[in-house]
Amino acid sequence: MVESVVSARGLNLVFETGDGPVQALSDVNLEIGSGEFVSFIGPSGCGKTTFLRVVADLEQPTGGAVTVNGMSPEAARKARAYGYVFQAAGLYPWRTIGGNVALPLEIMGYSRAERAERVARVLELVELGGFAGKFPWQLSGGMQQRASIARALAFDADILLMDEPFGALDEIVRDRLNEELLALWARTGKTTLFVTHSIPEAVYLSTKIVVMSPRPGRIRDVIDSPLPKERPLEIRDTPEFIAVAHRVREGLRAGHD
Ligand SMILES: Nc1ncnc2c1ncn2[C@@H]1O[C@H](COP(=O)(O)OP(=O)(O)OP(=O)(O)O)[C@@H](O)[C@H]1O
């Protein structure tokens, strides 16, 4: 049997707060295979970020089990199994773009030559080849987010965790970055977990869409996309695309009843 890259079985997570327990995740079961692009969509507070944080070993489940590459999240973190892209680009303003991308490599003790080679390669991948020497404030919001994707790619982890990376961008920039991300995913084959509030974004990007319901966060529906791997933006006008979007919307609506 092929081992899942991410496997969640009976996952529960309860936060103890001053106002009593908050159940963020309830009995989440999910298998993610190698090279899949999986979007998590659901209303605010349904546990999407919490799920990503469990995978990244930033939160401890209170029940059930998660494995990442067949290991505990802690072992996977130590093996540098993933890169993490946050909602805000989170670049250090006093470092150049190249310096920001190199930072995790510096912390990990890569040599200067190795850092330079990797920074050049990942900036090229996100089409920021000529921008290594610029500072974050010299780049648009979309370019900054591309730089933060480059930073997550720099140490060649085979899993990419992305928490609403394009949420703050206008729709035209977002469309372009969606196209670029899809091309990048096709080129690199990284298993990608992607949080979004946007139905078209989830349907356009994903091989699998996980629809979640509000607290306690449960999986309402898991949709294996019938769309082909090649996806021009115009695919969003096809009946196949509209049918998947409809099913996602139905799942979100059912979660509210
Ligand atoms: N550290 C924490 N302590 C207490 N409660 C928390 C903590 N982190 C998250 N929560 C609660 O757990 C629930 C799930 O939060 P989470 O951030 O995972 O939701 P989300 O689906 O990512 O939301 P959004 O779409 O708004 O980002 C929310 O009710 C949130 O208030």
The ligand as an ORCA input file, in Angstrom:
! r2SCAN-3c Opt
* xyz 0 1
  N      -4.243     29.142     20.528
  C      -5.574     29.105     20.601
  N      -6.218     29.191     21.788
  C      -7.550     29.132     21.872
  N      -8.376     29.026     20.822
  C      -7.816     28.946     19.602
  C      -6.390     29.001     19.432
  N      -6.118     28.920     18.103
  C      -7.309     28.828     17.480
  N      -8.326     28.851     18.373
  C      -9.768     28.716     18.075
  O      -9.954     27.523     17.339
  C     -10.903     27.724     16.297
  C     -10.285     27.376     14.957
  O      -9.336     28.380     14.605
  P      -8.556     28.410     13.216
  O      -7.645     29.584     13.248
  O      -7.978     27.084     12.948
  O      -9.736     28.666     12.191
  P      -9.675     28.992     10.617
  O     -10.665     28.082      9.989
  O      -8.280     28.929     10.143
  O     -10.210     30.482     10.594
  P      -9.897     31.696      9.580
  O     -10.525     31.295      8.290
  O     -10.599     32.849     10.223
  O      -8.412     31.851      9.518
  C     -11.385     29.154     16.405
  O     -12.563     29.170     17.138
  C     -10.263     29.842     17.175
  O     -10.778     30.911     17.938
*
